[in-house]
Amino acid sequence: MRKTDELILVTGGTGFVGSWAIVRLLQQGYRVRTTVRSLKKEAQVRAAIAPQVDPQDRLTFVAADLTTDTGWAAAMQGVDRVLHVASPMHTANSADIQTFLKPQREGDERLLRFAAAAGVQHVVITSAAAAAKPADDSTNWHSDETVWTQPNDPVQNPYQRSKALAEKAAWDWMADYDGPMQLTTVLPTAVFGPVLMPQNNSSQQLITLMLRGRLPGVFNIGFDIVDVRDLVDLEIMAMRSDQAAGQRYLAVADNLKMKAIAQLLKARVPVIADRVHTNTIPDWLLRLVARLNANAAVFIGLLNRQFRYTSAKAQRDLGWQPRSAETTLIDAANRMEKLGLLN
């Protein structure tokens, strides 16, 4: 079947990853349908993608929410493949894992159920690298897709642990399913890159605070980084590959220390050079702040971490080649400046 004949469903079209998925698919000639919680968001999405691609008559919208069955039969009608990148809304500072797990698991199972009923060929679910964290955090090795995060891992916060449990539930659903539909999961690390809509910049909050001069220094942590555009490209490769059926793929480019990120942005984004601080904040101070601030607490698990994620499988199986993290960060910063997010 030609790309122009295929209809691809992208869940969560207003999101950071979802909006870029729409762009990349349209650029490759596909017809695209996307779900939004409210059709009032359609004009916003169209305006955001317009500088990247002209959808002509190849983009349509359906109102659907992962917490209810309403809208999903219509969303799946005539769809050939699905990129499931949306996540249900959640309370980010909750200590209860069920706050995150229940809507994620039920949302994934709902999507799989309606996709199977509609005769969808292939579903790609966006999980997270947090679902492939080794139990021994002191081990100096590369973590790959054979690794599953332990549900009670004390280093991971409830949201991170819930990603592994939700992904496992999707695979369990497929184990009980007797039909031709295929499933692949893609596990991205920290997703950075240029945002299409200002409201999508929350995923890069730490970098934004750094560029605004709101951080007095840098933490002694590193980030495994993947570009949002490369993540979407990997998901598109996976949805078209029979070899990818039944497989997990980690999406990661490079690991950069936070200090190296600060030094890079200070040197390459001159307009904010005097705002970025490169002195190191002591670990004890981060631990102290983390007791009071849930946003800071998520970085505790990155202190002294030795292992690295590897995308060797995606590169070997699908020929995926991500761009450098340096390019991703510079593009992200320049885009933030263009949108007025650094003032």
Secondary structure, 3 states (H helix, E strand, C coil): CCHHHCEEEECCCCCHHHHHHHHHHHHCCCEEEEEECCHHHHHHHHHHHCCCCCCCCCEEEEECCCCCCCCHHHHHCCCCEEEECCCCCCCCCCCCHHHHHHHHHHHHHHHHHHHHHCCCCEEEEECCHHHHCCCCCCCCCEECCCCCCCCCCCCCCHHHHHHHHHHHHHHHHHHHCCCCCEEEEEEECEEECCCCCHHHHHHHHHHHHHHCCCCCCECCCEEEEEEHHHHHHHHHHHHHCHHHCCCEEEECCEEEEHHHHHHHHHHHCHHHCCCCCCCECCHHHHHHHHCCCHHHHCCHHHCCCCCEECCHHHHHHHCCCCCCHHHHHHHHHHHHHHCCCCC
